[in-house]
Amino acid sequence: MQKVFAMADAVLFDPSTLKFNEAGLIPAIAQDEATGEVLMMAWMNVQSIERTLGTGRVTYWSRSRQAFWIKGESSGHFQALVDFRVDCDRDCLLIVVNQTGPACHTNRRSCFYTAVRDGTEVELMKPME
């Protein structure tokens, strides 16, 4: 188990201090709190970060729909926020979650279900039933 140290002086979090791309987005990696499994990657903007931190329900920005996307809103496969982490360069987020059901829109536990091994794609998991 990783030992977590508290900062000596608490610093108020300001999302505008993050490094967003030219579209105003930052990558967010969702990780299962119980297993440590990487579930998915999606994009967030300042407003989706604020919504996530304010509600405890992970909210992303959908580039295809150009709209906020509360994970699980239509599928019932919610992500409850456990921890919100910023990487050392402040250009990527780690969202530690309690995942209900599959995280992937293909109905798999993780979006990372394909591996490349010896030059061949290998399917690591089937859709959940």
Disulfide bonds with the S-S distance in Angstrom:
none
